[in-house]
């Protein structure tokens, strides 16, 4: 045990000295994760945690899949690398497979990350309009609260102030409309009894920007990272109509919602729309290897070919679509199909949704929102005013879950004071016992949290 402690202390020292963590403040010391199996990860001290967010919404088939490791090893020793300037077998097979999954005809452009995939979408959309003699169409309209990536274009499309401040100016040509957020309707409407002003806002923005200047709109089927905002059923179909009317491309970001998370193969399948461009990453490989894809409708691709020999897409990405990542993705998709994990996602989502209902009796639980097996729990200080719960309360609940062996997430990050949505997105392969553990832990934490939350609020009131 002494040796293990010394080893850990030495690692922590190196961590503090050399490693720059993502997002985490400098003075925090995250745990060192050592291994993973199924829905569980183990830290260096041997503590086990249920990975309730599948890492960052991505390890959808669970940890420790040996057959994926084997597929990677076979591909590495057969052909570790060849750029997609040429072609290779796993790249071809994966592009064909994605067409099956998309249930439509698409051309697939591979990259490494969700951010990359969105940049490709923006560049292809702009070039497509150039080729059609409509070069003035270059703008993109996104939504407040949306997250579309960390690079200058994708961050431009992002609608979360806290992630953008200090890095501006970002890619130009991006503007934002209010999100479909029924719990706090930006238009003051009552859920279910409105005319979808949030969708109409998109058309208004296109008209005000000048439809001759707008190339596309980008949406996630459900805003995940910005607070799990599930739109009314007719929202996406209405956006599709608006896009058709104004010759604007509908880009759907499936980086989180894709590959079964939503309870269907892709999030947009829940709404019966056909996007012009679909971007995907995370669940494509269940994070076993970096890979992303931009699927472009066959019509859009044809419009490039018809524009002549000088009309190819001048975009290369060294690692994008490398054979190893493609082989990993193929094995990942094979597992999802063989184990019926799309259906499993819908089932575990329904189960969590129904067994979490008692949480709504808790004074700080304002609303629970679900999309397949992705869940958001909006915490408020007061159910009447809907004032967002304090950072102390949110952090306390997350810490309590962690102390009981459950890792959950939080988001909503857009303006200060609104980091008040707890998130859950467990591996789609979670066993019945795993799901029971998640629910029982949450019920216990919220059962115990009533007193804690009042203390936290009094403390806030006293200090404010
Ligand atoms: N789009 C969405 C909806 C995302 O959630 C993310 C990442 N959280 C991205 C794009 C960017 O993906 P990546 O981190 O792989 O660049």
Boltz pocket constraint, residues with backbone or C-beta under 6 A from the ligand:
constraints:
  - pocket:
      binder: B
      contacts: [[A, 56], [A, 112], [A, 113], [A, 114], [A, 115], [A, 116], [A, 118], [A, 147], [A, 148], [A, 149], [A, 150], [A, 220], [A, 224], [A, 225], [A, 253], [A, 255], [A, 256], [A, 281], [A, 282]]
      max_distance: 6.0
